[in-house]
Amino acid sequence: MQKKSDEMRATAPKININTAKWYERHFNTLNAGATWTLESLPIIYRQSLAEMRGKFTRGELCMMIDVLNGVAALMTYGSHGLAGQHLPFSVHDSFNLYPGQFEEKWDIQSGAMNAKIAGLTRFQIICLEIWAAGWRGGVDYQDAGAIDDHCKPLLGGELEAGNQP
């Protein structure tokens, strides 16, 4: 009998022809490349979060969730070409469009936060965008237990084990 973690699920993502050709060049088959990518992303995502552990304050993480609250929908509908650009622009624009508001709301410093984001790799920013999109709406930002659970991997808590996203 297979262990639950060994069970496989068929997927059928649609990709453009240029992406398909890239996979065919770099892997034995298109499906092998897609499988490798889909299986590897949760692992490298968790590693990237671990590399950023302790870099941001709770307030800075809450602001990311706050200003990226529409990114989950964008990610669903194909803005993958903008991956890694949502966070820096959203944070920068929020500070400029609403001077002092986010600093006061989340007890943060705009210059320090922008500098931290500027020091990240694009992949780290993409991982933060995925992380922020993982916050499910309907829970109050000020609910300390819920927000702390979501922030735990970046504040110093344990990451999920295994191949879980």
C-alpha positions in Angstrom: 0.0 0.0 0.0 1.3 3.5 -0.9 2.0 6.0 1.8 -0.2 9.1 1.6 2.9 11.2 0.8 3.7 8.9 -2.2 0.3 9.4 -3.8 0.4 11.3 -7.0 -2.2 13.7 -8.5 -2.5 14.5 -12.2 -2.4 18.2 -13.1 -2.9 19.9 -16.4 -1.4 23.4 -16.3 -1.4 25.4 -19.6 1.8 27.0 -20.6 2.8 29.1 -23.6 4.8 27.6 -26.5 8.0 29.4 -25.5 7.9 28.0 -22.0 7.2 24.5 -23.4 10.2 24.8 -25.7 12.4 25.9 -22.8 11.3 22.8 -20.8 12.0 20.5 -23.8 15.5 22.0 -24.2 16.4 21.6 -20.5 14.7 18.3 -19.6 14.2 15.0 -21.3 10.5 15.8 -21.8 8.1 18.6 -21.3 6.3 16.6 -18.6 9.6 15.7 -16.8 10.5 19.4 -16.6 7.0 20.4 -15.5 7.0 17.7 -12.8 10.5 18.6 -11.6 9.5 22.3 -11.3 6.2 21.6 -9.6 7.8 19.1 -7.1 10.8 21.3 -6.4 9.1 24.7 -5.9 7.8 24.0 -2.4 11.2 22.9 -1.3 13.1 25.9 -2.7 10.3 28.2 -1.5 10.7 27.0 2.1 14.5 27.3 1.8 14.1 30.8 0.5 11.9 31.7 3.5 14.4 30.2 5.8 17.1 32.4 4.3 15.0 35.4 5.0 14.1 34.4 8.6 14.5 37.3 10.9 15.1 39.9 8.2 11.7 41.5 8.5 9.7 42.6 11.6 6.2 41.5 12.2 4.9 44.9 11.2 6.8 44.8 7.9 5.4 41.4 7.1 1.9 42.6 8.0 2.3 45.5 5.6 3.4 43.2 2.8 0.2 41.2 3.3 -1.8 44.4 3.5 -0.5 46.0 0.3 -0.4 42.7 -1.6 -4.0 41.7 -0.8 -4.9 41.6 -4.5 -1.9 39.6 -5.6 -3.5 36.2 -5.0 -6.1 37.0 -7.7 -3.4 38.3 -10.0 -1.4 35.2 -9.6 -4.4 33.1 -10.4 -5.1 34.9 -13.7 -1.6 34.9 -15.3 0.5 37.8 -14.1 3.5 35.4 -13.9 5.5 37.8 -16.1 5.4 40.3 -13.3 6.5 37.9 -10.6 9.0 39.6 -8.3 7.7 43.0 -9.2 4.5 43.3 -7.2 6.1 43.6 -3.8 8.7 46.3 -4.4 6.3 48.5 -6.4 3.3 48.0 -4.0 5.4 48.8 -0.9 7.1 51.8 -2.5 3.9 53.2 -3.9 2.0 52.7 -0.7 4.5 54.7 1.2 4.4 57.5 -1.4 0.7 57.6 -2.0 -0.2 57.5 1.7 2.7 59.2 3.6 2.9 58.1 7.2 -0.2 55.9 7.2 1.5 52.5 6.8 4.4 53.5 9.0 1.9 54.4 11.8 -0.4 51.4 11.1 2.4 48.8 11.3 5.0 50.6 13.4 7.6 50.5 10.6 10.1 52.8 8.9 9.6 53.2 5.1 13.3 53.7 4.3 14.4 50.6 6.2 11.7 48.5 4.7 12.4 49.6 1.1 16.1 49.0 1.7 15.5 45.5 2.9 13.4 44.7 -0.1 16.0 46.2 -2.4 18.6 43.8 -1.0 16.6 40.7 -1.9 17.0 38.6 -4.9 14.1 38.4 -7.4 13.4 34.8 -6.3 13.3 35.8 -2.7 10.8 38.6 -3.6 8.7 36.0 -5.6 8.7 33.8 -2.5 7.4 36.7 -0.4 4.7 37.4 -2.9 3.6 33.7 -2.8 3.8 33.8 1.0 1.7 37.0 1.2 -0.8 35.6 -1.3 -1.1 32.6 1.1 -2.8 34.8 3.7 -6.4 34.1 3.4 -8.7 37.0 3.6 -11.5 37.2 6.2 -9.2 37.1 9.1 -8.5 40.4 10.9 -5.0 41.6 10.4 -4.9 42.4 14.1 -5.8 38.9 15.2 -2.4 38.2 16.8 -2.7 34.4 16.8 -3.7 34.1 13.1 -1.2 36.6 11.8 1.6 35.3 14.0 1.0 31.7 12.7 1.3 33.0 9.1 4.4 35.1 9.9 6.1 32.3 12.0 8.4 31.0 9.2 9.8 34.5 8.6 9.9 35.5 12.3 11.9 32.5 13.4 9.4 29.7 13.8 9.6 26.3 12.3 8.9 25.7 8.6 6.6 22.9 7.5 8.2 19.5 7.1 8.4 17.5 4.0 7.2 18.6 0.6 4.3 20.8 1.9 3.9 24.3 0.5 
